[in-house]
Each structure stands twice: as C-alpha cells, then as structure tokens.
Amino acid sequence: MKRITLYLLLATVALSGAALAQNGKALTLDECIAVALRGNSELQNAQRRLNIAGTQVTTARSGVLPSFDLSLSSGRFRQGNRTRLGDVLVGFDPVTGQAVYERRTLTQAGFSTSDHSAQVSASLPLFDFGASWNRIRQAGASEDASAKTFESTKQNTILLVHQRYFGYLKERQLLAVYEDAAKSSEEQLKRTESMYEIGSVAQGDVFRQRTQLGNDRINLITQQNQVRNARSLLNVAMGRPPDAELDIIDMEALPETRSYTLEDVLNVAIEKNPELQSYKFQMRSAGIGKSIARSAYLPSFSLSGAYRRTHNEFGRVYSDFDKNWNGSVGIDMRLNLFNGFSDQANLERESLNYRIAEEDYTDRLRNIRLEAEQALLRLQAWQEITAINTENLASAQEDLRLAQERYRVGAGTLLDIITAQANLTRARSTLVSAKYDSMIANAQLRASMGTLGQ
C-alpha cells in the first residue's frame, strides 16, 4: 500500500512538472527529476521486472502447498463388426462319436457404449530435503535483488538529471561569458576604428581586432550549439523530445553538504548503495540455488489421493454416490537416477552465478571508490579554485581596464588588450565550470553512497 501511494505521489508531481514545462515556465531541479521518473523507459522496465520477481515468489510457494485437480470426461465408444477364423462344431463322427469341427470365418456384430467419468485428485509434498523451501528463499532473494536494482535504476535516473541539469546551467553561463567577450571585442573594434580614423593607431590594429572579434564570434556560435545540445540531453533524460522547449531555474550556490572522508563514503556505500545491495542478494540467491541443485540427488516424498466415478450412463456418475466409484491414497517416492547430467550442470551453473555476482560486487566497490575519490577531489578543487579565481577575476578585470586606458593614450598595444580580454574570459569560464562541476561531483558522491534522492 505504501509503494502504491509513493507511485501515485510521484506521478502527481511528475504531471505537474510536465504541465509547467509545457506552459513555458522554468523548472526546478526537483520538477525535472519528477518528470524524468515518470517518463524514463528504463525505470519503468525495472519496475516491471520487480513485479515479475514478485510473481516468481508466488510460484515458488506453490511447491509446499497441496494441489487439487478435477477431471471430467464423457464419450461414446463404438466397435464395428469384427471377423475372425475359428473352429465351428458341425456335427459328430457316426463311427467314433467324436465332435467334428470345421474352420470357418466368424463374424462378431459391432456394438457401442457410452463412457462417463469424474475424478478428483490431490497431492501434498511431504519432504524433499528442503528443496521447496529453498526455492521460496531463492525467489525472495531474487525479488530483493530486483527491488534494489529498481532503486539503483531510479537513483541513476536522478543522477543523470542532476548531471544534465547542471550541465545545461553551465553551458548557459558559459554562453553569457562568451557573449560578453564578443561584445567587448566589438566595442574595442569601434574604438580602434575611431582611433585609426584620427591617426592614433595603425591600420594593422584594426585588422587584428577584426580577427579577434571574428574568433570571439566563432566561440560564441560554438557555445550556442553547446547550449542547444545540453538542453537536448536534459530533455532526453526527462523522457521528452530532444527539441522540446525547456527553461530551468539556476542554482546560485552549491547545496550545503557535510565533509566526507573516503572511508566515510565507502562505509555508507556498503550499507546503502542499492547496486551493491543488489549484488549481495544475487549472491544469496545463487548460494541457495547451489543447495537446491544438490537436493536434486536426493529423493522426494509426497502424499497423493484420488476419488473416481465411472459409468456408461451419465446420470449415474453424479448420483448414487455409494456406488460406481473407486479411490486410492498413497505415499509416492521419487528419485532421479539419471537425467543426462542435467543435475550436475545445474549445480555448476549456480556456482558460476555465485562467482559472477561476487565479482560484480567487488568490481562495483572498486568503481565506487574511484568515483568517490574523483568527486572528493573535484569538491576540494572547487573550494581552492573559488578562492584563487576570485582574486584572478578581479585582477583580470583591472588588467583589462588598464590595458584599454594605456592603449587609449598611446602607451600600450592592442595585443595587451587582447591578452587581457582572453585572461578575463578564461578566469570567468574557469569559475563557471568549477562551480557546476562541483555540483555534479556532489551529486555523484551522494549517488556513490546510495543517498541521492533521499
């Protein structure tokens, strides 16, 4: 019931988020995530696989419950005329008095009869050395693994939205940086042309500045394409058409996070990362599967019984219940003696499945360690870059102002202005990239721990 309520809540939020997007309103990160959780095909299929795993648990439980069968039949049997060779008494020998036989073809007239029956049978497993109960445990472990896989798919979807949301914001902010650079180059070209007209600078400075403006415009066009591409990637992550209109709300500051050490991250990940938990349940399922495979070499016992009524008249099958019946009850033992080495193959397969899940777990833990190290380094770098680049940005702005002033009074060169402008653009773009890359790193760190979206 809680799961259904959660799905309804997510669907409601997703529908409201989709409506906001269609109305042209800017979406927040949470609204984008809600839309993605509703429209992501991989997540929907993960939910279906979880439902399938639940049905397998029900199937496994049937192995310890009694089974009942009812069979009804009604038919008519007809036998045609039959011929056969036989000895026929034709008289007695007058001398000896012995019977005299003659071999003739005999004809037996055909006949027809009705046949009606009703049977109820029941079977109850008694003992199979725990195989049936192990199948229930194995199905339960597989369902738990599917549930964790669903959680992992959901978290990966949320992480993808985080990455592309912040990526879209970063490309938009970089676009503003390149727009300012192009605008500054255009203004400088106008000043240079004015100075050339009055003879203050050489014509070469005009050509050089035009070239610089062209390069800045090329960078601007390239960045515009980057923005469109980032928007398309976010749309696809949300399950929307790539070319759909989309506006999002900027996040001015990095979300507040506590400081983690690498060991802290790994300890939390081992406990909460859904992908790691899924591999653990897969290992458990395969381990139980080995026990099931071994039990195939042992006998199984069951109790069976049947009650059957038959008669050639239909009505008497369903009346006079003290007549025209037979019944049976007994204990059955089944022991497989040879089935073409199938049992051995099953045991080997489950052993390999266990090793595969174990190796997947170890490999994923190694990757989580790598992801955590990279995320922690990016977060640390963001703090250092912010401190350094704040000073760099102020210095670059002042350097550009001074270079422009020196050039205006004839004490500097155009190359000084171009260099100062490039330094300012680089400082601004570095600060923008570091800011949003740190947000992505923060999301990646929480995803590695298994706490993203909680």
Summary of the structure (lengths in Angstrom):
residues: 454
radius of gyration: 41.7
end to end distance: 19.8
largest distance: 165.8
contacts: 1343
relative contact order: 0.12
helix: 66%
strand: 17%
